[in-house]
Amino acid sequence: MKLCFPVQDNNGVDSVVYNHFGSAPVFLVVETDSDAVSAIDNRDQHHVHGACNPLKALDGRNVDAVIVGGIGAGALSGLNRAGVKVYRAQSGSVRENVALFRDSALEEYTSQGCCGGHGHDKSHGQGCAH
């Protein structure tokens, strides 16, 4: 399975998971079968608010799931339409969140839990700024 993690800086599995999908500079893809890690530059990082194109951002790469601190409803909908599930990251590193995913301990995002915009959505205890 290929898990995608938006991150600020590419420090491999020690990278901290970013707090918003669309504005993350880099996506790390972890293949859970082999623990191989690859990086994707976010080609849609500077999109107009509300116009995130998640498949463009992922540079056409196929992933099975995205694990992120925050995501807007449009990006969530686009990923879900493409068959990609999105999970709420816990604070910490990619490594820690891979372990939580393997233990089925991450909550799947729904449209009700998405970021509301460029401000801070504190409804789930996490700021969502970009």
C-alpha positions in Angstrom: 0.0 0.0 0.0 1.2 3.5 -0.8 0.7 6.1 1.9 1.2 9.8 1.1 2.3 12.3 3.7 2.4 16.1 3.1 5.5 17.5 4.8 7.4 20.8 5.1 10.9 19.4 4.8 12.0 16.0 3.4 13.7 14.3 6.3 12.5 10.8 5.3 10.4 9.0 7.8 11.5 11.4 10.5 9.7 14.3 8.7 6.9 15.9 10.6 3.5 15.6 9.0 2.3 18.9 7.6 -0.9 20.6 8.8 -2.5 21.2 5.4 -2.6 19.1 2.3 -2.7 21.7 -0.5 0.1 24.0 0.7 2.6 21.3 1.7 5.9 21.8 -0.2 6.6 18.1 -0.5 4.7 14.8 -0.3 6.5 11.7 0.9 5.2 8.3 -0.3 5.8 5.3 1.9 5.3 1.9 0.5 4.2 -0.2 3.4 5.3 -3.5 1.9 8.9 -2.5 1.5 9.2 0.7 3.6 10.6 2.4 0.5 10.2 6.2 0.6 10.0 8.6 -2.3 9.4 12.4 -2.5 7.1 14.4 -4.8 7.3 18.2 -5.1 3.9 19.8 -4.8 3.2 21.1 -8.2 -0.1 22.8 -7.0 1.4 24.4 -3.9 0.4 27.9 -4.8 -3.2 27.2 -6.0 -6.0 29.7 -5.6 -7.9 29.0 -2.4 -10.7 26.5 -3.1 -9.0 25.3 -6.3 -6.6 22.7 -5.0 -6.1 20.0 -7.6 -4.9 17.0 -5.5 -4.0 14.8 -8.5 -1.9 17.6 -10.0 -0.3 18.1 -6.7 0.6 14.4 -6.6 2.1 14.7 -10.1 -0.2 11.9 -11.3 1.2 9.3 -8.9 -1.1 6.7 -7.6 -1.4 6.5 -3.9 -3.9 4.5 -1.7 -4.2 6.9 1.2 -3.2 10.4 2.3 -2.4 11.0 6.0 -2.4 14.7 6.9 -3.1 17.2 9.7 -5.7 19.1 7.8 -7.4 19.2 4.4 -10.0 21.3 2.7 -13.3 19.8 1.5 -12.5 20.2 -2.2 -9.2 18.4 -2.0 -10.8 15.7 0.2 -13.6 15.2 -2.4 -11.1 15.1 -5.3 -9.0 12.5 -3.6 -12.0 10.4 -2.5 -13.4 10.5 -6.1 -10.0 9.1 -7.3 -10.4 6.2 -4.8 -7.9 7.7 -2.2 -8.8 7.6 1.4 -7.7 10.4 3.7 -6.8 10.0 7.4 -6.2 12.5 10.1 -2.5 12.4 11.2 -1.6 12.4 14.8 1.1 14.9 15.8 4.6 13.5 15.1 6.6 12.0 12.4 5.8 10.1 9.3 7.3 7.0 11.0 4.9 7.3 14.0 1.9 7.8 11.7 2.8 4.8 9.6 2.7 2.7 12.8 -0.6 4.2 13.8 -2.0 3.4 10.3 -0.9 -0.2 10.5 -2.6 -0.4 13.9 -5.9 1.1 12.4 -5.6 3.9 14.9 -6.1 6.9 12.5 -9.5 8.5 11.9 -10.7 8.8 8.3 -11.6 12.3 7.3 -15.1 13.3 6.4 -16.3 16.5 4.9 -17.5 17.6 8.4 -13.9 17.5 9.7 -12.3 19.5 6.9 -10.6 22.9 7.2 -12.8 25.8 6.7 -10.4 28.1 4.9 -7.3 30.2 5.3 -8.0 30.8 9.0 -7.6 28.4 11.8 -10.1 25.6 12.3 -9.8 24.5 15.9 -12.8 22.2 15.9 -10.6 19.1 16.1 -7.8 20.6 18.2 -5.5 21.3 15.2 -4.9 24.6 13.5 -5.3 24.5 9.8 -3.3 27.3 8.3 -1.9 27.8 4.8 
